[in-house]
Amino acid sequence: MRFHICMETVQPVEPISVVQNPYRKPRRPKRYERFGEVIRYLTLDELQQLFDSMDSYTHKLMFEVIYELGCRVGEFVKMQVRHVSFSRSTVFFPAENTKTKSARTSSLPQGLTNELKSMLRQQGIIGKREDRIIKADAYVFHPGRRWNTPYSENRIRQVFQHYVTKAGLQQVYGKDTRGRRLRMFTVHSLRHSHVIHYVVDRGLPIPIVQKQVGHRSLKTTSVYLSASTEKMAQAYHTARQRVDVEPRAPPYGTAPAAQ
């Protein structure tokens, strides 16, 4: 029995052209997609310079708390005394108070917690002879004697801008589409600074810092691992010092000089 194989010429299929929807908005770049263009943070020296410029004890304590918690300004203004555990030195952020709608507990340095306790004692919110909380619903930071009224987010931003300008740190790097000046540092820069300092400078594990600041995704925290300008400059400075001290290698292809 014989078999006949019939060979047919297959015509190449032309790719289907995808028609772009002219009404579809162009894709926006992801937040923190390009390191350095979105993440604006203070170095450790700049942070100390900022704190040194603050002549109000309450204001200094306020921004030290924001920095050490790594929280958002919207979360900070909603902090009430009942959210603070003075024995554990932690602050609880309820889900309804966070941007991600997820509850979390963040850590404060013990010394800063003691300063908060001392301030609240003077205000009569905590008992003077014992740690009994008298006004649990009081906001930790509030304007004047209105303990049941929180600061507005805009007020916190205004106070920050006053001090960052006073410290000589503020810069204007451009304008937005509405012609408004774009400032180098905002109060949110304290949150960026917290992550940079604890992840890059102090080497804390990323999942720990992610839990502290309330990032929804580990990828968001990992963006901060990109080399900072300071780390780059430090690496080059070290490399250049090494070249100046060590003898230079002969050019490629040149025999070493006889001893």
C-alpha positions in Angstrom: 0.0 0.0 0.0 1.4 3.4 -1.0 0.7 6.6 0.8 0.7 10.0 -1.0 1.6 13.0 1.1 0.0 16.2 -0.1 2.0 19.3 0.7 0.0 22.6 0.8 1.5 26.0 0.9 0.3 27.8 4.0 0.0 31.5 3.6 1.4 33.6 6.5 -1.3 35.1 8.7 -1.0 38.8 9.0 -0.9 40.1 12.5 -4.1 41.7 13.6 -3.5 45.4 14.2 -4.7 46.6 17.6 -6.5 49.9 17.2 -5.7 52.2 20.1 -8.7 53.8 21.7 -8.3 57.5 21.2 -10.5 58.2 24.3 -8.4 56.0 26.6 -6.2 58.0 29.0 -2.5 57.2 28.7 -1.0 55.0 31.4 0.3 57.0 34.3 3.7 56.0 35.7 3.5 54.0 38.9 4.1 55.8 42.2 7.8 55.6 43.2 8.5 54.0 39.7 11.6 56.3 39.2 13.6 56.6 42.4 14.6 60.1 43.3 11.9 61.8 41.3 9.1 61.1 43.7 10.7 60.0 47.0 12.1 63.2 48.6 13.6 62.6 52.0 15.8 64.3 54.6 19.3 63.0 55.4 20.1 62.4 59.0 22.0 65.6 59.2 19.2 67.6 57.5 16.7 65.9 59.9 18.7 67.1 62.9 19.0 70.5 61.4 15.2 70.6 61.1 14.6 69.6 64.7 17.2 72.1 65.9 15.3 74.9 64.2 12.1 74.2 66.2 11.7 76.6 69.1 8.4 75.0 70.2 8.7 71.9 72.4 5.3 70.7 71.3 6.0 71.2 67.6 9.3 69.4 67.9 7.7 66.5 69.8 4.9 66.4 67.2 7.3 66.0 64.2 9.6 63.5 66.0 6.5 61.3 66.6 5.6 61.5 62.9 9.1 60.6 61.9 9.6 57.7 64.4 6.2 56.2 63.6 6.7 56.7 59.8 2.9 57.5 59.7 0.9 59.5 57.3 -0.2 63.0 58.4 -3.9 61.9 58.1 -3.2 59.0 60.5 -1.2 61.3 62.9 -3.9 63.9 63.4 -6.4 61.1 64.5 -4.2 59.7 67.2 -6.0 59.6 70.5 -4.7 58.9 74.0 -6.5 55.5 74.0 -4.5 54.5 71.0 -1.2 54.8 72.9 0.2 52.0 75.0 2.6 53.7 77.4 3.8 50.4 78.9 4.6 48.8 75.5 5.6 52.1 73.8 3.3 51.5 70.8 0.6 53.3 68.9 -2.4 51.6 67.5 -3.9 52.8 64.2 -7.5 51.6 63.7 -8.5 50.5 60.2 -10.8 53.5 59.8 -8.0 55.9 60.5 -5.6 54.5 57.9 -5.3 55.0 54.1 -5.2 51.3 53.4 -8.1 50.5 55.7 -6.0 48.0 57.6 -5.3 48.3 61.3 -1.7 48.2 62.5 0.4 48.8 65.6 3.6 50.9 65.3 6.5 51.2 67.7 7.9 54.4 69.3 11.2 54.9 71.1 10.7 54.6 74.9 12.2 58.1 75.5 9.7 59.6 73.1 6.8 57.8 74.8 7.9 59.2 78.2 7.9 62.7 76.7 4.4 62.2 75.5 3.3 61.0 78.9 5.0 64.0 80.6 3.2 66.4 78.2 -0.2 64.8 78.7 0.3 64.9 82.5 0.9 68.7 82.3 -2.4 69.0 80.3 -4.3 67.0 82.9 -5.1 64.2 80.5 -3.1 61.7 82.5 -3.0 61.6 86.3 0.0 63.4 87.8 0.7 60.8 90.5 -0.2 57.7 88.6 -0.5 56.6 85.0 -4.3 56.6 85.1 -5.8 58.0 81.9 -8.4 60.7 82.7 -9.4 61.6 79.1 -9.0 58.6 76.9 -10.7 60.2 74.0 -8.4 63.3 74.0 -6.3 63.7 70.9 -2.6 63.4 71.7 -1.9 66.6 69.8 -4.6 69.3 69.8 -4.7 73.1 69.3 -4.6 74.9 72.6 -6.8 73.5 75.4 -9.3 71.9 73.0 -8.3 68.4 73.8 -11.3 66.9 71.9 -10.5 68.8 68.7 -7.7 67.4 66.4 -5.3 69.5 64.4 -6.2 69.7 60.7 -3.9 68.1 58.2 -3.3 71.5 56.5 -2.3 73.0 59.8 0.4 70.3 60.3 1.6 71.0 56.8 1.8 74.7 57.4 3.8 74.3 60.6 6.2 71.9 58.9 6.8 74.3 56.0 7.5 77.1 58.5 10.3 75.1 60.1 11.8 73.5 57.0 12.1 77.0 55.5 13.5 78.4 58.8 16.1 75.7 58.8 17.2 76.7 55.2 16.4 73.3 53.8 13.4 74.1 51.5 13.8 74.3 47.8 11.4 74.9 44.9 12.2 72.6 42.0 9.4 73.4 39.6 5.7 74.1 39.1 2.7 71.9 38.6 0.1 72.2 35.8 -1.7 74.8 37.8 1.3 76.9 38.2 1.8 76.1 41.9 5.3 75.8 43.2 6.6 72.3 43.9 8.5 72.1 47.1 11.3 69.7 47.7 10.2 68.7 51.2 6.7 68.2 52.7 5.6 66.7 55.9 5.3 63.4 54.0 9.1 63.5 53.6 9.4 62.5 57.3 7.7 59.2 56.4 10.1 58.7 53.4 13.0 59.6 55.7 11.9 57.0 58.3 11.9 54.2 55.7 15.2 55.3 54.1 17.0 55.6 57.4 15.8 52.4 58.9 16.0 50.2 55.8 19.1 51.6 54.0 21.2 53.2 56.8 20.3 51.0 59.7 19.7 47.7 57.8 16.3 46.8 59.3 14.5 43.9 57.5 12.0 45.2 54.9 9.0 43.2 56.3 9.6 44.8 59.7 9.5 48.4 58.3 6.6 47.5 56.0 4.6 46.6 59.1 5.7 49.7 61.0 4.6 52.2 58.3 1.7 50.2 56.9 2.6 49.6 53.3 0.1 47.3 51.7 2.7 45.7 49.5 6.3 44.6 50.2 7.2 45.9 46.7 6.4 49.4 47.8 8.9 49.2 50.7 11.5 47.5 48.5 11.6 50.6 46.2 13.6 52.4 49.0 16.4 49.9 48.6 17.6 51.8 45.5 20.9 53.6 46.0 20.4 57.0 47.5 22.4 60.0 46.3 24.2 60.0 49.7 25.2 56.3 49.4 26.4 56.9 45.8 28.5 59.9 46.8 29.9 58.0 49.8 30.8 55.0 47.7 32.6 57.2 45.1 34.4 59.1 47.9 35.7 55.9 49.4 36.8 54.5 46.0 38.6 57.7 45.1 40.4 57.7 48.4 41.5 54.1 47.8 42.9 55.1 44.4 44.9 58.0 45.9 46.4 55.7 48.6 47.1 52.5 46.7 49.7 52.4 43.9 48.1 52.6 40.4 48.2 49.5 38.2 50.2 49.8 35.0 48.3 50.3 31.7 46.9 47.2 30.1 49.5 45.4 28.0 52.5 47.1 29.8 55.0 44.9 31.5 55.6 45.7 35.2 58.8 47.5 36.0 61.7 45.2 37.1 62.5 45.4 40.8 
